[in-house]
Amino acid sequence: MIKKMIFLKQKRGILLTFLGSICFYLSFSTNISANDLFTEKTEDTLIFQGDDGDKDSLIEAIDHSLNYLELKISSLKVTAPFPEKDFLLLSFKKSQRSLKHFYKIIKEDLSLQSFAQKIKKNFLFQEVSKERILLTGYYEPIFSGSLKKEGEFLYPIYRPPDDLAEINKGNNKEKTFGRMVQGRLVPYYSREEIDQKGVLQGKGYEIFWLKDPWERFILHVQGSGRIKLNDGQIYAVKYVASNGRPYRSIGQYLVKKGFIEEQELSLRKVKEFFQKNPHLMEEFFNLNERYIFFQAFPLSNRQWKGPMGALEIPLVPGRSIATDHSIYPPGGLCYLVSTMPVLDKLGAVIGRKKINRFVLNHDKGAAMKGPARVDLFIGSGEKAEQIAGEMNEAGRIFIIKAK
């Protein structure tokens, strides 16, 4: 789904990753007892402090998850048998049961104490990661654009090319992309071949033109965004396919080469580096061979509920997370304990604040691998960019299951 985070991930894969490997990770996970969660023992012990977000956003996020789970359960019930079907169906039903039970509780007008008691009585908190997680943030960028190459609009974004081959891997429908050469699938053209060598130019695949390569690269990393035309029309653009090549973090490369100190790595620092060294932009961008293709639709033609994540449901700011879906159940409920940057009016970090909140697993990304990586969707526009760009937080996350 750069920013410390941004470049640590590539948003967004589109369909469900099979949950088979979850059994392996859960064998190393910890079921947190109620007393561990709700009683302070040491300064390192998690203290349940309720939810620091607003109730409406939590309900909205749960509604999206329940819609997704109902669709997946209904779909699996009518499909032909395959080896993973029973496991998938059971996983979705467990997530649905937990969410419905939790939904009933949060709809009640309870005090924090009563709410905590009900959560303690009815749910298990399962910590999968044996180490503290790295929490990063991502956002939906908004850029000016043009439907044709003109003036300062010189950098295209593309729809999927006609020769892009798409293969579903197994019954979980995980997609692999490439192109067919003499009857076999090979990697599709790289970022350098597309953007610098122009292998797709003049073939009618361009859908928009942007002002600079930085904006295009950010859109690729985030996986979705909005494009505003000169006439005021706004389009939503979203990931629909990739070239099938691996993702590489440009931010981490800059740290490795000594251009940025690791403790200072952020989207703002990376952007400042390229503003000072524009001659290096294309060379460094090409190190990340992964290339994203988009689809677009005018927002006037549909009610805008936010960008879509990998589950094809709208992301909710502060509630939707991206994770490794082979570990964290898609659509499932989690509890996040971490921090977030506090910014002044100029966007400078002036401190950190604690966050304790329920989140929903709505998304995934190329860099979200393993139990210790979590990406929190911050929102849209400049302010969301500033916050997401500074997030590189340690924390803990718990899968929530009904008893």
For each residue, the residues with C-beta under 8 A, 3 or more apart:
1: 9 10 11 12 138 222 223 224 309 310 315 322 363 364 365 368 375 377
2: 5 6 7 8 217 218 221 249 250 251 267 270 389
3: 6 7 136 137 138 251 266 267 270 388 389 390 391
4: 7 8 136 251 265 266 267 389 390 391 392
5: 2 8 9 136 137 138 267 375 388 389 391 392
6: 2 3 9 136 138 218 221 222 251 267 270 388 389
7: 2 3 4 221 249 250 251 252 267 270
8: 2 4 5 134 136 249 251 252 367 373
9: 1 5 6 136 138 221 247 249 322 365 366 367 368 373 375
10: 1 220 221 223 247 288 290 292 365 366 367
11: 1 138 221 222 223 224 239 322 363 365 366 375
12: 1 223 224 238 239 309 310 322 363 364 365
13: 17 174 175 239 310 364 365 366
14: 175 239 240 310 312
15: 172 173 174 175 310
16: 72 172 173 174 310 311 325 330
17: 13 172 174 324 325 326 330 364
18: 21 84 88 170 171 172 174 326
19: 22 87 88 91 325 326 329 330
20: 23 84 87 326
21: 18 24 25 326 327
22: 19 25 26 91 326 327 329
23: 20 26 27
24: 21 27 28
25: 21 22 28 29 128 326 327 371
26: 22 23 29 126 128
27: 23 24
28: 24 25 128 130
29: 25 26 126 127 128 399
30: 126 127
31: 124 125 126
32: 36 37 46 124 125 126 127 398
33: 36 37
34: 37 38 120 121
35: 38 39
36: 32 33 39 41 45 46
37: 32 33 34 46 47 48 120 125
38: 34 35 47 48 116 120
39: 35 36 45 47
40: 45 47
41: 36 45
42: 45
43:
44:
45: 36 39 40 41 42
46: 32 36 37 337 396
47: 37 38 39 40
48: 37 38 116 119 120 356
49: 52 356
50: 112 115 116 356
51: 55 58 356 357 358
52: 49 354 355 356 357
53: 57 58 318 319 357 358
54: 57 58
55: 51 58 59 106
56: 59 60
57: 53 54 60 61 316 317 318 319
58: 51 53 54 55 61 62 106 319 357 358
59: 55 56 62 63 103 106 107
60: 56 57 63 64 316 319
61: 57 58 64 65 316 319 320 359 360 362
62: 58 59 65 66 99 102 103 106 333 360
63: 59 60 66 67
64: 60 61 67 68 313 314 316 360 362
65: 61 62 68 69 95 99 313 331 332 333 360 361 362
66: 62 63 69 70 96 99 100 103 331
67: 63 64 70 71 313
68: 64 65 71 72 311 312 313 330 331
69: 65 66 72 73 92 95 96 99 331
70: 66 67 73 74 96
71: 67 68 74 75
72: 16 68 69 75 76 88 92 331
73: 69 70 76 77 89 92 93 96
74: 70 71 77 78
75: 71 72 78 79
76: 72 73 79 85 88 89 92
77: 73 74 89
78: 74 75
79: 75 76 82 85
80:
81: 85
82: 79 85 171
83: 171
84: 18 20 87 88 170 171 172
85: 76 79 81 82 88 89 171
86: 89 90
87: 19 20 84 90 91
88: 18 19 72 76 84 85 91 92 172
89: 73 76 77 85 86 92 93
90: 86 87 93 94
91: 19 22 87 88 94 95 329
92: 69 72 73 76 88 89 95 96 331
93: 73 89 90 96 97
94: 90 91 97 98 329 401 402
95: 65 69 91 92 98 99 329 330 331 332 333
96: 66 69 70 73 92 93 99 100
97: 93 94 100 101 402
98: 94 95 101 102 123 332 333 400 401 402
99: 62 65 66 69 95 96 102 103 331 332 333
100: 66 96 97 103 104
101: 97 98 104 105 122 123 402
102: 62 98 99 105 106 123 333 358 400 402
103: 59 62 66 99 100 106 107
104: 100 101 107 108
105: 101 102 108 110 115 118 119 122
106: 55 58 59 62 102 103 115
107: 59 103 104
108: 104 105
109:
110: 105 114 115 118
111: 114 115
112: 50 115 116
113: 116 117
114: 110 111 117 118
115: 50 105 106 110 111 112 118 119
116: 38 48 50 112 113 119 120
117: 113 114 120 121
118: 105 110 114 115 121 122
119: 48 105 115 116 122 123
120: 34 37 38 48 116 117 123
121: 34 117 118 403
122: 101 105 118 119 402 403
123: 98 101 102 119 120 400 401 402 403
124: 31 32 400 401 402 403
125: 31 32 37 335 398 399 400
126: 26 29 30 31 32 398 399 400 401
127: 29 30 32 396 397 398 399
128: 25 26 28 29 327 328 371 397 399
129: 132 133 370 371 372 396 397
130: 28 371
131: 372
132: 129 372 394 395 396
133: 129 338 371 372 373 374 394 395 396 397
134: 8 372 373 374 392 393 394
135: 336 338 374 375 376 391 392 393 394 395 397
136: 3 4 5 6 8 9 373 374 375 376 388 391 392 393
137: 3 5 340 375 376 377 378 387 388 389 391
138: 1 3 5 6 9 11 222 322 365 375 376 377 378 388
139: 222 377 378 379 380 381 384 385 387 388
140: 222 224 225 226 306 307 315 379 380 381 384
141: 215 218 219 222 225 226 380 385
142: 225 226 227 228 380 381 382
143: 210 211 215 219 225 226 227 228
144: 210 211 227 228 229 230
145: 153 208 209 210 211 227 228 229 235
146: 149 150 151 153 208 209 229 230
147: 208 209 229
148: 153 209
149: 146 153 154 156 206 209
150: 146 153 209
151: 146
152: 211
153: 145 146 148 149 150 209 210 211
154: 149 209 211
155: 209 210 211 212 213 215 216
156: 149 201 206 207 208 209 210 216
157: 206 207 208 209 210 216 219 237 294
158: 161 194 200 205 206 207 293 294
159: 205 207 240 293 294 295 296
160: 164 205 240 241 293
161: 158 164 200 203 205 293
162:
163: 179 180
164: 160 161 177 178 179 188 241 243 293
165: 177 178 179 180 185 188
166: 175 176 177 241
167: 175 176 177 178 185
168: 173 174 175 176
169: 172 173 174 175 176
170: 18 84 173 174
171: 18 82 83 84 85
172: 15 16 17 18 84 88 169
173: 15 16 168 169 170
174: 13 15 16 17 18 168 169 170
175: 13 14 15 166 167 168 169 241
176: 166 167 168 169 185 244
177: 164 165 166 167 188 241 242 243 244
178: 164 165 167 185 186 187 188 243 244
179: 163 164 165 185 186 187 188 189
180: 163 165 183 184 185 186
181: 184 186
182:
183: 180
184: 180 181
185: 165 167 176 178 179 180
186: 178 179 180 181
187: 178 179 190 243 244 245
188: 164 165 177 178 179 243 244 245 291
189: 179 193 194 199 200 243 291
190: 187 193 194 243 245 286 289 291
191: 194 195 243 245 285 286 288 289 290 291
192: 195 196 197 286 289
193: 189 190 196 197 199
194: 158 189 190 191 197 198 199 200 243 291
195: 191 192 198 213 216 282 285 286
196: 192 193 282 286
197: 192 193 194
198: 194 195 201
199: 189 193 194
200: 158 161 189 194 203 205
201: 156 198
202:
203: 161 200
204:
205: 158 159 160 161 200
206: 149 156 157 158 209
207: 156 157 158 159 237 294 295 296
208: 145 146 147 156 157 227 235 237 296
209: 145 146 147 148 149 150 153 154 155 156 157 206
210: 143 144 145 153 155 156 157 215 216 219 227
211: 143 144 145 152 153 154 155 215
212: 155 215 216
213: 155 195 216 217 281 282 285
214: 217 218 271 274 281
215: 141 143 155 210 211 212 218 219
216: 155 156 157 195 210 212 213 219 220
217: 2 213 214 220 221 250 285
218: 2 6 141 214 215 221 222
219: 141 143 157 210 215 216 222 223 225 237 292 294
220: 10 216 217 223 290 291 292
221: 2 6 7 9 10 11 217 218
222: 1 6 11 138 139 140 141 218 219 225
223: 1 10 11 12 219 220 238 239 292 365
224: 1 11 12 140 236 237 238 239 307 308
225: 140 141 142 143 219 222 236 237 307
226: 140 141 142 143 234 235 236 237 299 380
227: 142 143 144 145 208 210 234 235 237 296
228: 142 143 144 145 232 233 234 235
229: 144 145 146 147 232 233 234 235
230: 144 146
231:
232: 228 229
233: 228 229 298 300
234: 226 227 228 229 298 299 300
235: 145 208 226 227 228 229 296 297 298 299
236: 224 225 226 296 297 299 304 307
237: 157 207 208 219 224 225 226 227 294 295 296
238: 12 223 224 294 295 296 307 308
239: 11 12 13 14 223 224 242 292 293 294
240: 14 159 160 293 294 295
241: 160 164 166 175 177 292 293
242: 177 239 245 290 291 292 293
243: 164 177 178 187 188 189 190 191 194 289 290 291 293
244: 176 177 178 187 188
245: 187 188 190 191 242 289 290 291
246: 289 290 366
247: 9 10 288 290 366 367
248: 253 287 288 289 290
249: 2 7 8 9 252 253 288 367
250: 2 7 217 253 254 270 284 285 287 288
251: 2 3 4 6 7 8 254 255 260 265 267 270
252: 7 8 249 255 256 265
253: 248 249 250 256 257 284 287
254: 250 251 257 259 260 265 270 273 284
255: 251 252 258 259 260 261 262 265
256: 252 253
257: 253 254
258: 255
259: 254 255 273
260: 251 254 255 264 265 269 270 273
261: 255 264 265
262: 255 265
263:
264: 260 261 269
265: 4 251 252 254 255 260 261 262 269 270 392
266: 3 4 269 270 389 390 392
267: 2 3 4 5 6 7 251 270 271 385 388 389 390
268: 271 272 347 386 389 390
269: 260 264 265 266 272 273
270: 2 3 6 7 250 251 254 260 265 266 267 273 274
271: 214 267 268 274 275 389
272: 268 269 275 276
273: 254 259 260 269 270 276 277
274: 214 270 271 277 278 280 281 284
275: 271 272 278
276: 272 273
277: 273 274 280 281
278: 274 275 281
279:
280: 274 277 283 284
281: 213 214 274 277 278 284 285
282: 195 196 213 285 286
283: 280 286 287
284: 250 253 254 274 280 281 287
285: 191 195 213 217 250 281 282 288
286: 190 191 192 195 196 282 283 289
287: 248 250 253 283 284
288: 10 191 247 248 249 250 285
289: 190 191 192 243 245 246 248 286
290: 10 191 220 242 243 245 246 247 248 366
291: 188 189 190 191 194 220 242 243 245
292: 10 219 220 223 239 241 242
293: 158 159 160 161 164 239 240 241 242 243
294: 157 158 159 207 219 237 238 239 240
295: 159 207 237 238 240
296: 159 207 208 227 235 236 237 238
297: 235 236 301 302
298: 233 234 235 301
299: 226 234 235 236 302 304
300: 233 234
301: 297 298
302: 297 299
303:
304: 236 299
305: 314
306: 140 314 315 316 317 380
307: 140 224 225 236 238 314 315 380
308: 224 238 312 313 314 315
309: 1 12 312 313 314 315 320 322 362 363 364 377
310: 1 12 13 14 15 16 322 325 330 362 363 364 365
311: 16 68 330 331 362 363
312: 14 68 308 309
313: 64 65 67 68 308 309 362
314: 64 305 306 307 308 309
315: 1 140 306 307 308 309 320 362 363 377
316: 57 60 61 64 306 319 320 360 362 377
317: 57 306 320 377 378 379 380 384
318: 53 57 357 376 377 378 379
319: 53 57 58 60 61 316 357 358 359 360 377
320: 61 309 315 316 317 359 360 362 363 376 377
321: 334 336 359 360 361 362 363 374 375 376 377
322: 1 9 11 12 138 309 310 362 363 364 365 368 374 375 377
323: 327 328 361 363 364 368 373 374 375
324: 17 327 328 364 368 369 370 371 373
325: 16 17 19 310 328 329 330 361 364
326: 17 18 19 20 21 22 25
327: 21 22 25 128 323 324 370 371
328: 128 323 324 325 332 334 361 371 397 399
329: 19 22 91 94 95 325 332 361 399
330: 16 17 19 68 95 310 311 325 361 362 364
331: 65 66 68 69 72 92 95 99 311 360 361 362
332: 65 95 98 99 328 329 360 361 399 400
333: 62 65 95 98 99 102 358 359 360 361 399 400
334: 321 328 358 359 360 361 397 398 399 400
335: 125 356 357 358 359 397 398 400
336: 135 321 355 356 357 358 359 374 376 395 396 397
337: 46 354 355 356 395 396 397 398
338: 133 135 354 355 393 394 395 396
339: 352 353 354 355 393 394 395
340: 137 352 353 355 387 391 393
341: 349 351 352 387 390 391
342: 349 350 351 352 353
343: 347 348 349 350 386 387 390
344: 347 348 350
345:
346:
347: 268 343 344 386
348: 343 344
349: 341 342 343 352 390
350: 342 343 344
351: 341 342
352: 339 340 341 342 349 393
353: 339 340 342
354: 52 337 338 339
355: 52 336 337 338 339 340
356: 48 49 50 51 52 335 336 337
357: 51 52 53 58 318 319 335 336
358: 51 53 58 102 319 333 334 335 336 400
359: 61 319 320 321 333 334 335 336 376 397
360: 61 62 64 65 316 319 320 321 331 332 333 334
361: 65 321 323 325 328 329 330 331 332 333 334
362: 61 64 65 309 310 311 313 315 316 320 321 322 330 331 377
363: 1 11 12 309 310 311 315 320 321 322 323 375 377
364: 1 12 13 17 309 310 322 323 324 325 330 368
365: 1 9 10 11 12 13 138 223 310 322 368 375
366: 9 10 11 13 246 247 290
367: 8 9 10 247 249 373 375
368: 1 9 322 323 324 364 365 373 374 375
369: 324 373
370: 129 324 327 373
371: 25 128 129 130 133 324 327 328
372: 129 131 132 133 134
373: 8 9 133 134 136 323 324 367 368 369 370
374: 133 134 135 136 321 322 323 336 368 395 397
375: 1 5 9 11 135 136 137 138 321 322 323 363 365 367 368
376: 135 136 137 138 318 320 321 336 359 391
377: 1 137 138 139 309 315 316 317 318 319 320 321 322 362 363
378: 137 138 139 317 318 384 387 388 391
379: 139 140 317 318 383 384
380: 139 140 141 142 226 306 307 317 384
381: 139 140 142 384 385
382: 142 385 386
383: 379 386 387
384: 139 140 317 378 379 380 381 387 388
385: 139 141 267 381 382 388 389
386: 268 343 347 382 383 389 390
387: 137 139 340 341 343 378 383 384 390 391
388: 3 5 6 136 137 138 139 267 378 384 385 391
389: 2 3 4 5 6 137 266 267 268 271 385 386
390: 3 4 266 267 268 341 343 349 386 387
391: 3 4 5 135 136 137 340 341 376 378 387 388
392: 4 5 134 135 136 265 266
393: 134 135 136 338 339 340 352
394: 132 133 134 135 338 339
395: 132 133 135 336 337 338 339 374
396: 46 127 129 132 133 336 337 338
397: 127 128 129 133 135 328 334 335 336 337 359 374
398: 32 125 126 127 334 335 337
399: 29 125 126 127 128 328 329 332 333 334
400: 98 102 123 124 125 126 332 333 334 335 358
401: 94 98 123 124 126
402: 94 97 98 101 102 122 123 124
403: 121 122 123 124
